[in-house]
Amino acid sequence: MNPVQLIFLVFLIVPFIEIYLLLQIGGIVGVFPTIALVVTTAIIGANLLRRQGLATLQRFQDSLQRGQIPAYEMVEGPILLVGGALLLSPGFFTDVIGFACLIPSARKKIAQYIIEKRLVQGGVVPGQQKPKAGPGVIEGEFNRED
C-alpha cells in the first residue's frame, strides 16, 4: 500500500474510532466525567512528555560526551513528539497509542524496530563503516576551487 494511501486511511478511520469510543464511554459514565477523563489524560500526557523528553535529551548529551552515536535517542525524539501530539488530541484511542509512545520500554522497542529494520534495509547501519563500493563505482575526493 502506498504511504499516502495509508496516511489517508488512518486520517479517515481514527476519527470514527474516537467518536465511537467517546460515545460509548460517555454513555457509561456520563458527559462530564468523560470530558474530565479526556482533559486528565492530556495533562498527565504533557507531564510525562516533559519528563521523558528531558531524560532522552540527557541520554543524547551523555552519548555525545562519550563519543558514541546517539542512534536510539535520535529515533526516540520523534517517537516522543508523536506520542505527545496524540495525547494532546482529544480521544481515548489516540491516548492509548500516545501513552505507548511514552512508556520507555515500548518506545525502546519501537526505536529498535526502526533502527534495525528500516535503517539496515536502507543500507545505513549505525556504528558500522560505510558499505564497500560496488562495481563501476570509483571512490575519490575532490576540492571545488573558485
Secondary structure, DSSP 8 states (H G I E B T S, - for coil): --HHHHHHHHHHHHHHHHHHHHHHHHHHH-HHHHHHHHHHHHHHHHHHHHHHHHHHHHHHHHHHHTT---HHHHHHHHHHHHHHHHHHSSSSHHHHHHHHHHSHHHHHHHHHHIIIIIIHHTT--TTS------TT----------
